[in-house]
Amino acid sequence: VSIRIVGGGLQTTIQDLGRPTHQHEGIPAGGAMDRVAHRVANVLVGNDEAAAALEAALIGPTMLFDEQTLIALAGADLDATVDGMRVARWTPTVVPAGATLRFGRAVTGCRASIAVAGGIEAPLVFGSRGTYLRAAFGGVDGRALRPGDVLDARAPSRLSESIAASLRGGGVRPAHGAWSAGAALRPAYSNDVIVRLIEGAHTAELTGASRDALTERRFRVSPSSDRMGYRLEGEALALRAPREMFSEAVAFGTVQLPPGGAPIVLMADRQTTGGYPRIGEVASVDLPLVAQLKPGDHLRFRMISLAEAQQLFLELERDLAQARLAIALRFPAGRH
Amino acid sequence: VDSLFHYSNLARLRSSHMNFTPLGDSAVTITLASSIDESSHRVVRAALRRIEAAALPGIVDLVPAFTSIAVHYDPVQIDGELRTGDEPASPYGHLVARLEEVLHELSDEPLPAARTVEIPVCYGGDLGPDLDDVARQHHLTADEVVAVHASGDYLVYMIGFMPGFAYLGGLDSRIATPRRQSPRTAVPAGTVGIGGSQTGVYPLVSPGGWNLIGRTPLAIFDAARQKPTLLDAGDRVRFRPISVDEFRDWRS
């Protein structure tokens, strides 16, 4: 399968689950912003969860498929259509040969994951096909897709072939599955979300007022937010006293507090280390909610314990494992 | 880099104390020291060697810094470990218990000899446009600044900020220079700069507020290279002045 990019969209990049084992070299972990959407989209087309897919922000690409292809969309609803017919999210879809996938306006969320059976082909850079725009490596020459690019899909698994066959493709209309990812696998996206926060190394050093504001006030996502971090506008926060800070490692979801008092949530392309106080750490299960916020959207934080966050983490992983198993059982490899 | 040093008069932690702090639900920070100096660095190196040698399952990456090590881990793998044992604990609790065992009675242990990396630098001119300015600020000649910078023995405390960027300690205070008022939008890769009490080499083109005193023809970071980073934490670095001709020859 080869896919011709007719329109690049606002910022469409090849992403996978990143390169988390190279952080000690200063190389950002990167990868999909909404890891749940990315993984579910891959599972729906019979891929390994870590296979490379496309991440489209706000305005999706226009893509022409030369052959009949099994795809799945997850994450943001960017108003996808194939030859004018709407494409549902969270379910596998067979796109007919010669058909064009287009996107319209951002209905909900910010980033759509577009998985293709077999996964998108791209060279491995530090173990990942993901695009890191700032240092221009990974994906297609380290950049966002643009018109004229031609992407290849890797060979589909037998599971992918079974799923595609079950959708009775081959006609001129896109064929959807009669099944889709369950509610547990679909994050509750909204433009005003509650995000669960674990205490950070310096949360206890906030002033009483700032500590209250952190969990009681709404914050607005600033226009200067990107794959690296989300800047939050709202009540300025402050520590009781300035503190001596040495640069040290940060994580996906670390909430940093720079001197200006406007917190930053560090996202997929964050630097590996940072020198600002860390006033919270977003629970991993809620990172997709943050990743789907657009500039101007709102969030509020609610504190939870580390133990609770890890419980939620393990529950989500069990749900994902169950989804993988259910699909493998429903489509025994090789039987159509 | 601009956020590296926020000095205040906050009391220093007791250096003998080892502290575990959750860094979200998939990482933990182990604080091992409370000041930036070579003895802190040796404790961090020693702890890193212990943890690496223990090869604990579920560890994704170890990121050493000036006074700490972050352990990035996979809670699912650690949880899998848990089921085979008896102790009821969260993945975090279990990992920290294992790390405490591994780091028991950690002291200033013998470390392998540090590697010394020599970095050729063409100082001044177009490649180091702020050299004269730095010299003026310290009432030195440009040659004197170069001599001081190139005679230093530098230590790579940590890698961070951007791919392959080395935080170097050891800048002579005679040439420590405040950051420029207005940062440049694009500093070329390989540029050697001074920012406050720090010196370093930009691995990639990036915005920067440091005073630019020269450039190396070496690639500090090259994604296509087998070993992408030129420098690792623990390395010693020396700068060697080269001429513009040598710089050009190196490149060609």
Interface residues (C-beta under 8 A of the other chain):
Chain A: P20 T21 H22 Q23 H24 E25 G26 I27 P28 V125 F126 R134 A135 F137 I198 E199 A201 A241 P242 R243 E244 M245 F246 S247 E248 A249 V250 A251 F252 G253 T254 P258 Q271 T272 T273 G274 G275 Y276 R278 E281 V282 A283 S284 L306 A307 A309 Q310 Q311 F313 L314 E317
Chain B: S3 L4 F5 H6 Y7 S8 L10 R12 T21 P22 L23 G24 D25 S26 A27 T29 I36 V60 D61 L62 V63 P64 A65 F66 T67 S68 I69 A70 H72 P75 V76 D79 S90 P91 Y92 M158 I159 G160 F161 M162 P163 G164 F165 Y167 P203 L204 S206 F221 A223 P228 T229 A233
